Amino acid sequence: MTMTKRGRNRLLMKAGVILALIAGALFAGFPILWMLSSSFKSNGEIFEFPPRLLTEDFSFSAYISILTDPTKVRFFVNSYVVAIAVTLLTLVVAILAAYAFSRFQFRGKRIINVVIVSVQAVPPITLLIPYFGLVVVLGLYNTYPGLILTYMVFTLPYAIIMMTGYFNTLPRELDEAVRMDGAGSMTALWKVLVPIAVPGIVSVGIYTFMIAWNEYLFALTLTKTEDMRTVPIGIQLLMGQHSYQWNEIMAMSILGSIPVLILFLFFQRYFMGGLASGSVKS
C-alpha cells in the first residue's frame, strides 16, 4: 500500500512537471508563433477581430518586399559583416588572453582580472556618450570598424572569463608535454588545447554572435546612413510616422532570428557542454 501511494505521488509529480514544462513552452513560444503567422498576413488582416492564428489569404508578399529591396537586404549584409567580424576577433583575442590567465603568472594579473569583471558590471548605456565622442574623434563614425571595436568591448570580458574557466579544466600536462618536445607555447595552444576546447569556443562564439547581431543602441547611435544600418535598426525604420508595416516588421524579425536559431540548432551540444565546463573552476 505504501509503495502504491509513493508510486502514485511520483507519477503525479512527474505529470505536474510535464504540464508545467508544456505551459512554459506555450507561454514562451506563442509570441513567436503569432509573429510567424502575422508575417504571412496583410496589415489589415493582422488587426481583424476576432484574431486568427491561421490566415486564409496566405501570402509571401512581406518576405518578397524585404528580399527584393536592396536597402533592406543591406541591413542583413551589415549585420552579417559586423557579427561575424566581432565573433572571430573576439574568439582570437579571448583564446590568447584566457591561455595567458590560465597557464601563466605575471605582474598585474589580479588587477587585470578585476578590470575585466568590472567592465561586465558597467551598464552599456552609461558608455554611450563617451563612445560616441571617441568614435567621432577617431574617424570611425558610420563605419564597420567603429561598430566592431565597440561591440568587442562588451563581448570580450565575458569571452575571456568563459574561456579562462574552460582552459582551467584542461590538464596542464597536455601543453607541458608539447613544450618538453621542443615546441613553443603557441604550438601547445593552437595544436593541442584549442581542438580540445571546441565546446567552450563554440559556446562563446554563439553568445558573441547573438550580442553583435541583436545590438540596437550603439548601432543606432554610431551609424547615420541606411547603407550602414543593421537589422534591429532596419526593423525600427519600418515604423513610419503615420503607419507601421506590421507584416514586414514580423517578416524581418523572423528572417533576423534565423541565423541565431541555425547556429544554436547545429551547435547545441557544444553550446551546453561549453557553458557547463566554463563554469567549473579547477
C-alpha beads as a LAMMPS data file, in Angstrom:
LAMMPS data file: protein, C-alpha beads

282 atoms
281 bonds

1 atom types
1 bond types

-500.0 500.0 xlo xhi
-500.0 500.0 ylo yhi
-500.0 500.0 zlo zhi

Masses

1 110.0

Atoms # bond

1 1 1 0.000 0.000 0.000
2 1 1 2.839 2.317 0.903
3 1 1 4.644 1.581 -2.367
4 1 1 1.451 2.198 -4.321
5 1 1 0.938 5.567 -2.669
6 1 1 4.565 6.504 -3.205
7 1 1 4.358 5.488 -6.859
8 1 1 1.156 7.496 -7.291
9 1 1 2.775 10.581 -5.769
10 1 1 5.786 10.169 -8.012
11 1 1 3.520 9.816 -11.046
12 1 1 1.556 12.933 -10.080
13 1 1 4.784 14.861 -9.561
14 1 1 6.083 13.763 -12.955
15 1 1 2.779 14.732 -14.609
16 1 1 2.885 18.109 -12.867
17 1 1 6.417 18.757 -14.116
18 1 1 5.444 17.810 -17.669
19 1 1 2.376 20.066 -17.586
20 1 1 4.467 22.930 -16.200
21 1 1 7.024 22.460 -18.989
22 1 1 4.282 22.400 -21.626
23 1 1 2.707 25.554 -20.179
24 1 1 6.089 27.279 -20.115
25 1 1 6.818 26.234 -23.702
26 1 1 3.435 27.544 -24.876
27 1 1 3.922 30.809 -22.983
28 1 1 7.370 31.334 -24.493
29 1 1 6.595 30.013 -27.961
30 1 1 3.186 31.539 -28.684
31 1 1 4.517 35.078 -29.383
32 1 1 6.977 33.571 -31.892
33 1 1 4.187 31.540 -33.490
34 1 1 1.973 34.635 -33.684
35 1 1 4.838 36.641 -35.200
36 1 1 5.363 33.932 -37.831
37 1 1 1.642 33.831 -38.612
38 1 1 1.428 37.631 -38.886
39 1 1 4.300 37.719 -41.359
40 1 1 2.086 35.862 -43.858
41 1 1 -0.893 38.214 -43.409
42 1 1 -1.778 41.624 -44.782
43 1 1 -1.692 44.616 -42.459
44 1 1 -5.488 44.761 -42.360
45 1 1 -5.849 41.096 -41.500
46 1 1 -3.425 41.401 -38.568
47 1 1 -5.867 43.723 -36.782
48 1 1 -9.104 41.957 -37.620
49 1 1 -11.352 40.841 -34.746
50 1 1 -11.604 38.146 -33.621
51 1 1 -7.943 37.451 -34.323
52 1 1 -6.968 34.275 -36.161
53 1 1 -3.727 32.396 -35.885
54 1 1 -4.109 30.807 -39.319
55 1 1 -4.816 33.039 -42.292
56 1 1 -6.954 32.215 -45.313
57 1 1 -5.040 34.634 -47.573
58 1 1 -1.596 33.106 -47.087
59 1 1 0.960 35.404 -48.732
60 1 1 4.741 35.783 -49.041
61 1 1 4.368 39.448 -50.013
62 1 1 6.095 40.748 -46.862
63 1 1 9.119 38.486 -47.418
64 1 1 9.244 39.338 -51.120
65 1 1 9.097 43.058 -50.303
66 1 1 12.079 42.697 -47.967
67 1 1 14.226 40.380 -50.072
68 1 1 13.746 42.380 -53.279
69 1 1 14.523 45.754 -51.690
70 1 1 18.307 46.457 -51.875
71 1 1 18.131 48.782 -48.882
72 1 1 16.522 46.152 -46.647
73 1 1 18.855 43.422 -47.885
74 1 1 21.739 45.735 -46.991
75 1 1 20.573 45.671 -43.355
76 1 1 21.209 41.926 -43.289
77 1 1 24.559 42.242 -45.056
78 1 1 25.703 44.804 -42.486
79 1 1 24.582 42.620 -39.589
80 1 1 26.400 39.597 -41.013
81 1 1 29.623 41.539 -41.613
82 1 1 29.637 43.090 -38.144
83 1 1 28.507 39.991 -36.230
84 1 1 30.919 37.600 -37.971
85 1 1 33.863 40.015 -37.610
86 1 1 33.098 40.620 -33.920
87 1 1 32.782 36.876 -33.293
88 1 1 36.052 35.928 -34.989
89 1 1 38.092 38.753 -33.464
90 1 1 36.612 38.178 -30.014
91 1 1 37.406 34.470 -30.148
92 1 1 41.027 35.030 -31.210
93 1 1 41.689 37.651 -28.537
94 1 1 39.779 35.728 -25.857
95 1 1 41.645 32.485 -26.561
96 1 1 45.030 34.199 -26.301
97 1 1 44.071 36.128 -23.166
98 1 1 42.455 33.110 -21.499
99 1 1 45.517 30.980 -22.205
100 1 1 47.716 33.584 -20.537
101 1 1 45.429 33.855 -17.496
102 1 1 45.097 30.080 -17.178
103 1 1 48.698 28.985 -17.695
104 1 1 50.998 31.859 -16.675
105 1 1 51.713 34.040 -13.668
106 1 1 52.596 37.658 -14.406
107 1 1 52.596 41.016 -12.704
108 1 1 49.204 42.723 -12.624
109 1 1 47.246 39.538 -13.360
110 1 1 44.842 40.039 -10.457
111 1 1 44.284 43.718 -11.320
112 1 1 43.538 42.906 -14.951
113 1 1 41.055 40.239 -13.832
114 1 1 39.283 42.793 -11.654
115 1 1 39.130 45.251 -14.560
116 1 1 37.640 42.604 -16.871
117 1 1 34.933 41.704 -14.358
118 1 1 34.270 45.396 -13.662
119 1 1 33.637 46.094 -17.340
120 1 1 30.942 43.412 -17.269
121 1 1 29.243 45.236 -14.389
122 1 1 29.010 48.605 -16.186
123 1 1 25.629 49.237 -17.915
124 1 1 26.363 49.803 -21.628
125 1 1 24.027 52.807 -21.843
126 1 1 26.276 54.763 -19.467
127 1 1 29.109 54.466 -22.001
128 1 1 27.077 55.656 -24.973
129 1 1 28.117 59.331 -24.942
130 1 1 31.831 58.693 -24.250
131 1 1 31.963 56.089 -27.001
132 1 1 30.175 58.355 -29.447
133 1 1 32.760 61.085 -28.854
134 1 1 35.653 58.622 -29.106
135 1 1 34.371 57.073 -32.337
136 1 1 33.876 60.512 -33.922
137 1 1 37.363 61.700 -32.894
138 1 1 38.959 58.531 -34.307
139 1 1 37.087 58.953 -37.597
140 1 1 35.211 55.670 -37.171
141 1 1 31.696 57.105 -37.129
142 1 1 29.324 55.343 -39.541
143 1 1 31.886 52.621 -40.342
144 1 1 32.226 48.893 -39.781
145 1 1 35.367 49.246 -37.622
146 1 1 33.523 51.654 -35.327
147 1 1 30.762 49.119 -34.654
148 1 1 33.096 46.134 -34.473
149 1 1 35.512 47.673 -31.965
150 1 1 32.645 48.975 -29.848
151 1 1 30.905 45.599 -29.700
152 1 1 34.161 43.877 -28.793
153 1 1 34.362 45.979 -25.636
154 1 1 31.182 44.268 -24.434
155 1 1 31.820 40.760 -25.757
156 1 1 35.475 40.332 -24.763
157 1 1 35.101 40.330 -20.941
158 1 1 32.555 37.507 -20.939
159 1 1 34.519 35.609 -23.588
160 1 1 37.770 35.855 -21.619
161 1 1 36.109 34.787 -18.371
162 1 1 34.422 31.785 -20.000
163 1 1 37.498 30.670 -21.943
164 1 1 39.721 31.022 -18.867
165 1 1 37.332 28.823 -16.910
166 1 1 37.358 26.280 -19.729
167 1 1 41.153 26.203 -20.037
168 1 1 41.361 25.744 -16.265
169 1 1 39.521 22.436 -16.661
170 1 1 42.143 21.103 -19.104
171 1 1 45.167 19.309 -17.603
172 1 1 48.353 21.375 -17.662
173 1 1 50.254 18.219 -18.568
174 1 1 48.903 18.474 -22.130
175 1 1 50.690 21.685 -23.090
176 1 1 53.664 20.919 -20.823
177 1 1 54.253 17.687 -22.768
178 1 1 54.242 19.628 -26.028
179 1 1 56.788 22.117 -24.696
180 1 1 59.001 19.271 -23.459
181 1 1 59.128 18.037 -27.060
182 1 1 60.642 21.363 -28.055
183 1 1 57.519 23.201 -29.259
184 1 1 56.535 26.647 -28.031
185 1 1 53.540 27.851 -26.050
186 1 1 51.677 28.957 -29.184
187 1 1 52.023 25.485 -30.679
188 1 1 50.680 23.959 -27.475
189 1 1 47.754 26.365 -27.542
190 1 1 46.683 26.054 -31.183
191 1 1 47.636 22.430 -31.832
192 1 1 46.575 20.838 -28.547
193 1 1 44.327 22.983 -26.339
194 1 1 42.175 24.701 -28.953
195 1 1 40.986 21.441 -30.627
196 1 1 40.051 20.090 -27.193
197 1 1 38.356 23.356 -26.220
198 1 1 35.952 23.379 -29.194
199 1 1 32.805 23.158 -26.963
200 1 1 33.873 26.216 -24.980
201 1 1 34.861 28.112 -28.123
202 1 1 31.523 27.328 -29.784
203 1 1 29.501 28.456 -26.760
204 1 1 31.441 31.732 -26.537
205 1 1 31.139 32.223 -30.297
206 1 1 27.367 31.775 -30.301
207 1 1 26.961 34.146 -27.367
208 1 1 29.173 36.748 -29.055
209 1 1 27.329 36.433 -32.371
210 1 1 23.977 36.896 -30.614
211 1 1 25.164 40.041 -28.841
212 1 1 26.516 41.600 -32.045
213 1 1 23.517 40.534 -34.148
214 1 1 20.839 41.856 -31.780
215 1 1 22.527 45.053 -30.525
216 1 1 20.390 48.141 -31.129
217 1 1 21.506 51.137 -29.066
218 1 1 25.079 51.548 -30.333
219 1 1 24.118 50.557 -33.890
220 1 1 21.597 53.400 -33.875
221 1 1 23.995 55.940 -32.340
222 1 1 27.166 55.127 -34.258
223 1 1 25.631 54.980 -37.757
224 1 1 23.737 57.588 -39.731
225 1 1 23.137 56.307 -43.270
226 1 1 20.877 53.451 -44.333
227 1 1 23.741 51.633 -46.047
228 1 1 25.349 51.147 -42.598
229 1 1 22.260 50.231 -40.584
230 1 1 21.841 46.739 -39.136
231 1 1 18.761 44.518 -38.872
232 1 1 17.475 45.866 -35.495
233 1 1 17.603 49.406 -36.912
234 1 1 16.012 48.219 -40.149
235 1 1 13.057 46.828 -38.195
236 1 1 12.649 50.152 -36.413
237 1 1 12.753 52.032 -39.737
238 1 1 9.659 50.103 -40.876
239 1 1 7.719 52.027 -38.239
240 1 1 6.629 55.100 -40.183
241 1 1 5.242 58.355 -38.866
242 1 1 1.654 57.561 -39.837
243 1 1 1.596 53.793 -40.355
244 1 1 3.503 50.660 -39.426
245 1 1 4.260 47.876 -41.883
246 1 1 3.494 45.207 -39.309
247 1 1 3.671 42.253 -41.681
248 1 1 7.106 43.375 -42.926
249 1 1 8.230 44.024 -39.349
250 1 1 7.248 40.467 -38.418
251 1 1 8.854 39.045 -41.564
252 1 1 12.130 40.889 -40.956
253 1 1 12.065 39.737 -37.327
254 1 1 11.677 36.127 -38.452
255 1 1 14.481 36.480 -41.004
256 1 1 16.637 38.138 -38.361
257 1 1 16.067 35.239 -35.951
258 1 1 17.064 32.524 -38.404
259 1 1 20.899 32.884 -38.181
260 1 1 20.958 32.573 -34.395
261 1 1 18.452 29.702 -34.497
262 1 1 20.527 27.803 -37.057
263 1 1 23.715 28.337 -35.043
264 1 1 22.073 27.048 -31.881
265 1 1 20.497 24.015 -33.569
266 1 1 23.759 22.977 -35.210
267 1 1 25.977 23.574 -32.183
268 1 1 23.547 22.933 -29.318
269 1 1 25.560 20.032 -27.930
270 1 1 28.783 22.053 -27.881
271 1 1 26.968 25.121 -26.544
272 1 1 25.538 23.394 -23.473
273 1 1 28.741 21.469 -22.827
274 1 1 30.831 24.596 -23.141
275 1 1 28.682 26.550 -20.704
276 1 1 28.843 23.752 -18.144
277 1 1 32.611 23.316 -18.462
278 1 1 33.327 27.028 -18.472
279 1 1 31.514 27.477 -15.186
280 1 1 33.812 24.997 -13.396
281 1 1 36.936 26.331 -11.762
282 1 1 39.773 23.921 -11.166

Bonds

1 1 1 2
2 1 2 3
3 1 3 4
4 1 4 5
5 1 5 6
6 1 6 7
7 1 7 8
8 1 8 9
9 1 9 10
10 1 10 11
11 1 11 12
12 1 12 13
13 1 13 14
14 1 14 15
15 1 15 16
16 1 16 17
17 1 17 18
18 1 18 19
19 1 19 20
20 1 20 21
21 1 21 22
22 1 22 23
23 1 23 24
24 1 24 25
25 1 25 26
26 1 26 27
27 1 27 28
28 1 28 29
29 1 29 30
30 1 30 31
31 1 31 32
32 1 32 33
33 1 33 34
34 1 34 35
35 1 35 36
36 1 36 37
37 1 37 38
38 1 38 39
39 1 39 40
40 1 40 41
41 1 41 42
42 1 42 43
43 1 43 44
44 1 44 45
45 1 45 46
46 1 46 47
47 1 47 48
48 1 48 49
49 1 49 50
50 1 50 51
51 1 51 52
52 1 52 53
53 1 53 54
54 1 54 55
55 1 55 56
56 1 56 57
57 1 57 58
58 1 58 59
59 1 59 60
60 1 60 61
61 1 61 62
62 1 62 63
63 1 63 64
64 1 64 65
65 1 65 66
66 1 66 67
67 1 67 68
68 1 68 69
69 1 69 70
70 1 70 71
71 1 71 72
72 1 72 73
73 1 73 74
74 1 74 75
75 1 75 76
76 1 76 77
77 1 77 78
78 1 78 79
79 1 79 80
80 1 80 81
81 1 81 82
82 1 82 83
83 1 83 84
84 1 84 85
85 1 85 86
86 1 86 87
87 1 87 88
88 1 88 89
89 1 89 90
90 1 90 91
91 1 91 92
92 1 92 93
93 1 93 94
94 1 94 95
95 1 95 96
96 1 96 97
97 1 97 98
98 1 98 99
99 1 99 100
100 1 100 101
101 1 101 102
102 1 102 103
103 1 103 104
104 1 104 105
105 1 105 106
106 1 106 107
107 1 107 108
108 1 108 109
109 1 109 110
110 1 110 111
111 1 111 112
112 1 112 113
113 1 113 114
114 1 114 115
115 1 115 116
116 1 116 117
117 1 117 118
118 1 118 119
119 1 119 120
120 1 120 121
121 1 121 122
122 1 122 123
123 1 123 124
124 1 124 125
125 1 125 126
126 1 126 127
127 1 127 128
128 1 128 129
129 1 129 130
130 1 130 131
131 1 131 132
132 1 132 133
133 1 133 134
134 1 134 135
135 1 135 136
136 1 136 137
137 1 137 138
138 1 138 139
139 1 139 140
140 1 140 141
141 1 141 142
142 1 142 143
143 1 143 144
144 1 144 145
145 1 145 146
146 1 146 147
147 1 147 148
148 1 148 149
149 1 149 150
150 1 150 151
151 1 151 152
152 1 152 153
153 1 153 154
154 1 154 155
155 1 155 156
156 1 156 157
157 1 157 158
158 1 158 159
159 1 159 160
160 1 160 161
161 1 161 162
162 1 162 163
163 1 163 164
164 1 164 165
165 1 165 166
166 1 166 167
167 1 167 168
168 1 168 169
169 1 169 170
170 1 170 171
171 1 171 172
172 1 172 173
173 1 173 174
174 1 174 175
175 1 175 176
176 1 176 177
177 1 177 178
178 1 178 179
179 1 179 180
180 1 180 181
181 1 181 182
182 1 182 183
183 1 183 184
184 1 184 185
185 1 185 186
186 1 186 187
187 1 187 188
188 1 188 189
189 1 189 190
190 1 190 191
191 1 191 192
192 1 192 193
193 1 193 194
194 1 194 195
195 1 195 196
196 1 196 197
197 1 197 198
198 1 198 199
199 1 199 200
200 1 200 201
201 1 201 202
202 1 202 203
203 1 203 204
204 1 204 205
205 1 205 206
206 1 206 207
207 1 207 208
208 1 208 209
209 1 209 210
210 1 210 211
211 1 211 212
212 1 212 213
213 1 213 214
214 1 214 215
215 1 215 216
216 1 216 217
217 1 217 218
218 1 218 219
219 1 219 220
220 1 220 221
221 1 221 222
222 1 222 223
223 1 223 224
224 1 224 225
225 1 225 226
226 1 226 227
227 1 227 228
228 1 228 229
229 1 229 230
230 1 230 231
231 1 231 232
232 1 232 233
233 1 233 234
234 1 234 235
235 1 235 236
236 1 236 237
237 1 237 238
238 1 238 239
239 1 239 240
240 1 240 241
241 1 241 242
242 1 242 243
243 1 243 244
244 1 244 245
245 1 245 246
246 1 246 247
247 1 247 248
248 1 248 249
249 1 249 250
250 1 250 251
251 1 251 252
252 1 252 253
253 1 253 254
254 1 254 255
255 1 255 256
256 1 256 257
257 1 257 258
258 1 258 259
259 1 259 260
260 1 260 261
261 1 261 262
262 1 262 263
263 1 263 264
264 1 264 265
265 1 265 266
266 1 266 267
267 1 267 268
268 1 268 269
269 1 269 270
270 1 270 271
271 1 271 272
272 1 272 273
273 1 273 274
274 1 274 275
275 1 275 276
276 1 276 277
277 1 277 278
278 1 278 279
279 1 279 280
280 1 280 281
281 1 281 282
